[in-house]
Amino acid sequence: MLLEDPSRTHVASVASVVDLFESTNQPLVQPSGRAAQPAQAAIVALDEEGERRVLVVLTLIQSQENVIYASTESIATGQLSHAVDEAMLFAESMGFILDGTGWPQMDRSSREQLAARLAAFRAPSLKQKLSTAERKPSTDPLAQVARLFAAFGVAAALGLAGCGGPTAEQREKSAEIHYDLGTNSMNAGDAQAALAEYLQAEKDNPDMPQIHNALGLLYGFSLGRPVEAENEFKQALDLKDVFSEAETNYGAFLLSRGRFADAIPHFQKAINDPLYGARTLAECNLAWALYKTGATDRAVAQLRAALLVAPKYCKGWRQLGAIFAEKGSLDDALDAYTRYADACPDAADAQLQEASIFARQAKAEDARRSLNKCVDLGKDKDPNTAAECRKLLRGMGAP
């Protein structure tokens, strides 16, 4: 289990690191109590004097703050690889695309250079510490207006209802207002305020399934409370016969917990809903769950079907390429990564993945060409991927 560890601000010891992965993209994330912003991720496997742990380090780009999730117990010998897989799923559920750095094969000097480049290894400055300590609640004008409206509306309802209290209709309206306030708070990065609003909404109308779905997301992905998250997702699905959004969210939660087989039926229900607008997401998540349970052929077929309908879905092409690359089907992997590059021409990561396959095929010039494209594409929008491509180019030497 991974939970936020406020006592950790960075990875302090390079010598304790036994493996390291970093993200090749910077998706928008919203850790508990922080504003939504782009982030870089690193997965760090540690051996601290015999205590093995895995960390997921999110570096928030705007604030340059590290938010660290750590395994709650020391990992047994032989289980480190499984723990790393769980951490990767946890990060992937937030939209990160992760690649290995080759840490175990690096010499000491290369490891120190890589650590110096990654913010996960940097202690926060005094300015960053003060900024975190002095963070104020959101002052979003829309949220303030909504709160005033909610207070006025509920007070008026109580006054009109007399001694009998608010009517069922008034309680339902109040629940809708508090649900919207909770969503505004989540968008502002205030998970605790969102929790208070969602709980009030649940009190006003416990039969509103959207509230339980929102609480499931909040507990599962922002507050690190998996038991409550699962209970809320189950309530949401009990209250609504066809609730594809909740099915997909519950499935993603199960993926993040490494419960791949349990996630499969939820994604299947979502994609069987002809009116569900995010079917591609559910289909690709289903494919990944199938792959992780050993059903590789079904996973590939599922991804191909999804991408036939949504050929611009970049993550799907990357997943397909990753599966083929792990199987050693290099031609198929290259085709998938090329389609990834075609679908997302501004993605430096697509060129990096192409280069990795060219290198495995001993096609040095093709690899060099892809790496140069990667540097050009990423220098402004994705500097970390561009830096990785520059490093690989240097390693290839002069053409």
Steps between C-alpha positions, in 0.01 A plus 500: 500500500625849410412799718625857502795537736524868608825428686681443169577801283749337263716192454794579725741217422605403149687202644178342632331497157486157336278587201354814348232582245395842377203633309534614142205737519358764733125445544275724708462358851340618824649347815307556822510862614678631191385686194476303178819538296734305271734258674797274437510157665778271616471152646787425735576159650705534818698272727558699817714277721295193418163683498372480142241753391364647180425870462291682243634855484286764328684824429244778450630715217363838610583480870801265461371309803553125531196301610615154606294184534675215680428133556368467854701189590845368424495280190602136536797361311393397151191725502668823392417452132133448582500813719654701216226375264235615747667841528509531121128426481437757770686762294348387169152540648579873529603518134877457525695309237803336662829369370793329665826691537725194498610584854626150597744502208633853559834577660520729801580813301204450262266445792612820668454696177149363455409573862628855461265549205186371674308723739403192701850512652497873586421628848242782500627852533395719792271693266322181396456392863346833594274492198371157598450598864318823414268354234160671527160352418378562148352844433348402168218754439270239350536283808434797728184592311389138510556487875301818555222365284501172688488674839218729388306218335519262794416775751200603295389142471519454876301817558225401258479148631421610858532255784474203268846567346585502131294292260641205305517719190694767689744242637559365149569853376739559790681175416546612140643836614743340746602247236585786262688680777698185567594475133607867498719435804661198334573708190661760729722234661329501840422135570397559862244764404374270224458220753295722731271604215456148366421366848239772549354414160488133602324595824240700306442229237672165565329353192678724248749266326723779365592598857627150578697488176665833588578380852651183356735705282588730788569221748678281246725744318537809721468388861651151491203332671440189288242330722271803496560545127387149420191533719401822325548358150288198593223726633505707181457186289228363729300819462513519120460204267705650217773731628790462260702788641502336843579160345805652328610688810461193721694297245781758496509490879533120492779530241684737733474234774641229273163318492500447126254210482249684721519806274414316179120459544458868584670614181297244305175643637608852406585414141170314461318829554437643150440849642822522701716780365832379643492147363852527358642562846312200639609281208867585539484449876333165437779406260765585759319294765481206259871533421589504868299183558686319223238530225738673261323405176167627632668818620649568158166431330323733744748780441480460123121517517510814713754670276302414189223725636728758663823507295617822668506348851873530570513297821344203322770491232767529766349214701487285188862580420605418857330159487667410170836630622481285813409198287795564269277563198709795389341560158154516657631722778655737250175516303307587817748767605501645147121528518543660842726759339256555212204541736691732733756683284601731788580213740874476553442172683375338179836568336682366806303174483571468127868551570499227766373248245740614229784454747387145576492434126857635467377782273726771637424771244124457536536514878711814475245665273215425742704626795576827321127545433436426866739777606341751261144418607569487871733794554209734585203278592665190646853588616548182704441274201719725288776468760470121492530501122808724516658259749433206267644693206816570696522134585485411132804715428577683176312380189 
